[in-house]
């Protein structure tokens, strides 16, 4: 059995940097694939592939997924919230840039900071952490006011912003569900299986409900994108993240996660030519400061 560590070692730092770099690239990759594959259908394909890969991994490693352990109800709730997060994220990328969406998505840690203390009193917020939440609120205001002008552009932007903020809320609620339930006692593989498995079951139905076209004639780029999203994104990187959560302090890990929106900003500008505006940079800086303050130990 592995022992928890109090500090991040070289392995943890290397894994964190790799994951954050990929997660930032992934948002841009999803947006670049939208002309070829409809958003929710794209997410559904990703999680079907990830579910199959995770199941094969568990069979190979002899990890049980279906034993009764009292986690079913919480697992289904976490899976439903996870699926809702990615549905909002993929649809939102139709309306706003990948970098802008990522800024709003990474308001999720603040939902956790506010809600978890309601169940875990030892994690009650201090004055400095409330200041961090205030920084996050100001960051959202900066980003909301920064964007293209014009009525059509404004409607599109507000739709995308609302979906991105909702995705961040669902991500935060997923984490709250995990940290305040019996899911804390299950293996990383089973926890991930609840999330990707339910997404693989629900997202195809949502895609059909939205009337998306299921075009199976994928271009080489679209096919490679789905493989990368499913293999590296929904399977390897998520499993690595949950493994790290079981071995290293969550607060130390969460500060590194802010590198993801920075990477999304860079990849979006370099690949898709997305604008890097002063308001977006201010929002990134304030979200970073807020996450550091919320996770700062006394």
C-alpha positions, 0 to 999 in steps of 0.5 A, a space after each residue: 500500500 502506498 503512503 501519503 506524502 507531505 510534499 511534492 516530489 520530482 515525480 509529482 511535479 513532472 506529472 502535474 506539469 505534463 497534465 496541465 500542459 495537456 489539459 490546456 492543449 485539450 480545450 483547444 483541440 476540442 474547439 479545433 475538432 468542432 467543424 468535423 464532429 458535433 460537440 456533445 457527440 464528440 464528448 460521447 465518443 471520447 468517454 466511450 473510448 475512455 470507458 473501454 480503456 479503463 475497463 480493460 485496464 481494471 481487468 488486466 490489473 485485477 481491480 474490481 469495479 462492481 462489488 457492493 461498497 455503499 458508493 453507488 448512489 454517490 457514484 451515480 451523482 458524481 457521474 451525472 455532474 461530471 457528464 453535465 460539466 463536459 456537455 456544457 464545456 463542449 457546447 460552450 466552445 461553439 460560442 467562445 474561445 478555448 482560453 476564455 472558456 478555461 478561465 470560467 471553468 477554473 472557477 470550480 475550486 471556489 465552489 469547493 472552498 465554499 461548500 465543502 466546509 458545510 460538511 467538513 467543519 475543519 475546512 472552514 474558510 479563513 479571512 485570507 481565503 475569503 479574500 481569494 474568493 473575492 479575487 475570483 469574483 473580480 476575475 469573472 467580472 473582468 472577463 465578462 466585460 471583456 469581449 467582442 462588440 456587436 449584438 450578435 457577438 454579444 449574444 454568442 459570448 453570453 451564451 458561451 460564458 454562461 455555459 462555461 460558468 455552469 461547467 465550472 459549477 458542475 466540476 466544483 459540485 463533482 469534487 464536493 460530492 467526492 470529498 463528502 461521501 463514501 467515494 473517498 474510500 473507493 479506488 481511483 479506478 472505480 471513482 473514474 469509472 463512475 464518471 466516464 462510464 455514466 458520461 458514456 451512457 448519457 452523452 449519446 442520448 443528450 446528443 440525439 436529443 439536441 439533434 446533432 448529426 452523427 457523421 461517422 466519416 471522420 477526417 484523419 485529424 478528427 479521428 486522431 483528436 478523438 483518440 487523443 481526447 479519450 486515451 490521453 485526456 479521459 483515461 491516462 491524465 484523469 487516472 494520473 490525477 486521481 492517483 496523485 490525489 491519493 498520495 500527495 496533499 490536495 492543496 499543493 496539487 490544486 495550485 499547480 492546476 492554474 497552469 492549465 488556463 495559461 496553457 490554453 491561452 498560449 495554445 489558443 493564440 498560437 494554433 487558433 489565433 484567439 485574441 489575448 486581451 488585457 481583460 483576459 490577462 487580468 482575469 487569469 492573474 486574479 484567478 491565479 491569486 485567488 486559488 493561491 489564497 484559498 489554498 494557503 495554509 495558516 
